[in-house]
Amino acid sequence: RQPSDRLNGLAMDPKRLGIGIGTCSAALLSCDGELINLTSKQIPPFPGLTSAHAEYEGLLLGLGTLLASVREDSRCSRELNTRAHLCGSPAITVQGDCKAVIDQMNYKSKPRMMETNFKQAVDLKDRIEKECNCAQGDGNFTISFEHIPREMNTLCDEACQQAACEKQHEAELALWDLIQKYQSSHSKTNNGPRKSKQKLNLSSLLKEALNSPLICSSARISFVCELTDLAMEAQDTATLRDASGFFFEMSRRWPKLYYLDDSNQRLKMTFKAVGRDVKRLSEVQPGKRKKQQGLTKLEGDELAANLQVLTLVFGINKRQPYYLNL
């Protein structure tokens, strides 16, 4: 039996954006399956990010961590512990659930599009073997690659999921801070008129909420509801028009929503109705009678209540990452 280095990568590539985000992780296990080291990182977004990129990033992360640990100038206790396990073993097995990457490292297939990452991984592998052979003095240390099913790679998979949640949560909090800045810069003063000191507008904030690949579906709904409410107050018809299109799109995914009110009464709400009312507000034209356009007071109150319910149901937790499985 010999130590093993497990790796995993997670890539999310929204087709309508063409911009992917990803995370990767690597875990070093002893001969007895004891966890020695676990590390993960976030992959910067770039167009065309695929799962192969994420898997190779996980491989490079694991090999880079091993190389830093087996070098003679290793100082921290974790690196010294890793060095003791590796330098005392004749071999190490790198395990991953991506068969394409494992086959390429075993020279069973050609890397093609991933040739740059492949060469980096081979270079790290050779340097690790050289360091361990120098430490052991026999020159028999080798690194092999083995494909394992995903069910055996749950540790790295969970580490990737956690890193992805943290990355999404950071982006959501950043957008929330921008909305708070907009609200504070457009709040009513004692003198009456509104003051706008920062170059923030609802249209740009809505585009960020709709197009950012780092924002999950549930938080996106909450942000659009919040911005719609602000657009209604500011009578921003352009933002309302874009928001109505989003609600109509959501109605095709979730035709009906049911929720309980304060008296535990089951009520029904639809995204289509919200989108219809928001669209009517976006078509309000100045100079015409208000009775001939817009919403009645009852309809306006119902729309405000529906937006509040959606914000509560799909609202983001501003303290720790938590997401609804939509």
N, C-alpha and C positions, 0 to 999 in steps of 0.2 A: 504494500500500500504506500501511496505517496501523496504529498500535498496537492491540492487542486486550486486553480484560480478560475472562478466563475464570473461570467460577464453578461451584461444585458443592455439593450438600448431601447428607448421608446421615442417614436417620432410621430408627430401629429401634423398632417399636411392638408389644410383645408383646400379643396379643389377650386373653390371660387376665388381664393386669394393667391394661390401659388406660393405662399410663404409658410414654411414649416417651422415648428418649434420641437425641440426634443430634449431628452435627458438620457443619461447613461450611468451605469454603476458597475462595480467590480468587487468581488468578495474573495478573500484568500482563506481557504479552509485547511486545517491540519489533516494528517493521515486518519485521525479518528473522527473527522467531521466537525471539529471544534472551530468556531469562527475566530480567525486571527486578526483580520482587518476588513473593514467594509468602507467603501468610499463611493461617492456619487457626485455628479456635476450637471449643470445645465448647459445645453448646447445653444450658442447664439443663433437666433433665427436667420435663415437665409433661404432664398428661392430654390425650390427643387429638393429640399431636404427629404430623404427617404429613410426607411427603416434600416437599409444597408449602411447609410452614413452613421446612424445612431449606434448600430451594432459595432462598427469599426471604431467609433469613438469610445465605446465601452472596452473594446480590446486594447486600444492605445492607453486608456486610463489605467487598466489593470497592469499592463506590461510596464508602463511608466512608473507606477507605484512600486512594482517589484524591483525595477532597476535602482530606484532611489533607496530601497531598503537593503539591497545586497552590496552596495558600494562600501568600500572600506571606511569612508568618511561619514557613515551613518551615525547619528548622534542621539536622536530621540529614542525613548524606550520602545515605542511601537516598531520603529525601523529595526532596532536591535533584536527584538523578538522575532520579527519576520526573517531577518538575516540568519538567526539561529536555526529556524525551521528549514529554510531553503538550503543553506550551506551544509546542513547535516543530512540532506536527502539526495539520492542519486538522480532524481528527476522530479518534474512537476507537470501536471496535466492541466491544460487550459480548456475549460468546458464552457460551451455556449449553446443556446437553443436556436441559433440562426445557422442552418445547414450550409447556406451559401458561403458565409464567412469562414466556417470551419473547413469546408472543402477547398477553398482558395488557400488557406494557410497550410493545408496538407498537400498542395499542388495537384489536386484532383480536378480543378477547374481554373480558368483564367479570371483575374479580377476585372479586366476591361475598364469599366467606368470608375472603378475604385482602385486603380493601380497606384495612385499616390499614397492612399492610406495603407495599401498592402505593403509597399516598400518601407513605409515607416514602421509598420508592425514587424516585418522581417528584421529590420535593423535593430529594433529594441530586443527582439528575441535573441539575436546573435550576441548582443552586448551583455545580456543577462547570463547567457551560457558561459561567456568568457569570464565574467566576474566570479561566477560560482566555481568554475573549473580552476581558476587561480586560487580561490580560497580552499578548495578541497585538495588540489595538487594531483589528482588522478586523471582529469580531463574526460570524465565519463558523464558529466551532468548534461541532461538533455531536457528540452521542453517539447511536449507533444500536445496535439489538439484533438478534442473529442466532442462530438455532438451529443447533446442530451435533450430529452423532451422538456417542454416548457413547465410541466408539473414539477420537475426537479429543480427548477430555477426560480422558485417563488421568492427567495430572499432578495435577489437582485431586482426582480420584477417589482416588488413592493418598494424598494429603495428608489426605483425610477418613478413610480407613481407618486411617491411623497415629494420628490424633487420637482415633478411637474406641477403638483398642487401648490407648492411654495412659489413657483415661478408665476403661476396664474394669479395667486393671491397678491403678490407684489404689484403686478400690473393693474389689478382691480383697485387696490388701495391708492395707487398713483392717480388713476382716473377719478376716484372719489375725491381726492384732495383738490383736483382741478375744478370739480363741480362745486366744492365748498368755497374755493377762491372766487368762482363766478358769483355765487350767492352773496358772499360778503362784499364784493365790489359793486354789486347791483342792488344792495339793500337800500331801503328808504331811510333817508336821514331826517333829522328834525326839521330841516329847512324845506323839505318837500320833494325836490327833484332827485332822481337817481344819479349816482356817481359811478363812472366806469373808468378806473385807473389802469386796469390790466387789459391786454389784448386777448381776451377770451370771449368767444361767442358760442351760442348754443349749437349752431350748425357744425362747427369743428369738433365740439365735444361729442355730438351725436355720431359723426363719422368715425371718431376714434372708438366709440362704443360698438358700432356696427362692424367695423373692419379689422379691429385688432385681433390677431390670431391667439393672443395670450388670454383673452377673456372667455370664460366658459359660457355655455348657453343660458344657464339660470341667472348668472350675474348680468348678462347682456340684457335680458328682459327687465331686470330691476333698474338698470341704468337708463334704458329707453323710457320707462315709466316716469322716472325722476325728471329726466330732461323734457318729457312731454308736459309734465305739470309746470315746469318753469317756462316752457314755450307758450303755454296757455296764458300764463300771467303776463308775459312780455308781448303777447300777440304776434309771435314770430311765425308767420304762415309757412315760410320755407321749411323750417324745422318740423312743424306739424305735418306738412305734406310728406316728408321723408319718414317720419315716425309712423304715419298711417300705413305706408307701404310695408313697414316692418311688421305691424300687427296683422295685416292681411296675410303676410307670409307665414306667420306663426299659426294663423287659423287653419292653414292647410296641414300643419303638423299635429296640432291639438285642436280638434273641432270644438270640444267642450271641456270646461273646467268646473269642478264642484268643490265647494268649501263650506265650512260651518261658521255661522255668525255668532255673536255673543250669547244668543239664546240657544245654541246648538241646533239651529235650524239649517237644513241642507239647502244651499242655494246654488244656482247654475249661472255661469258666466262664459262668454265666448270672446275670443280675440277678435272675431269678425265684427262684433258689435262695437268694441272699443275702437277698432280701426275706422269703422264707418263714422262714428261720432267725431273722432279726431280729424278725419278728412273734411267733414262738414265745417269744422272750425278753420281749417286751412283755406277754405274757399270764401271766407268772409272778406268782403270788399268794402273799403272805407267810402263813405258818402251815401251808402244805401241805408234803408231803414233796417234796424236791428231785428225787427219782428219778421222780416222776410228772409233772414239768413241766420246762420249759427244754430245754437241750441237753446231750448227753453230752460228755465231755471231747474225744472225737475230733471231734464236730460243732462244738464251740466253737473248737477249734484250726483247723479248716477254714474257719470263718467269719472268724476273725481273719486268716488267710492271704489269703482272698479280698479282704477290706477293704484289706489292705496292697497287694495287687496293683493294685486299682483306684486307690488313692491314688498309686502310682508311675506308673501309665499316664496318669491324668488330672490329675496334680498340677500346680499352678501354679508357674511360675518366679518366685521371690521377688526376682530382681534386674532382669530386663528383660521386657517384654511378649512373650509367645509363646503362641499358642493352637492347639489342635488343630482341624482342620476336620472337625467332626462332622456 
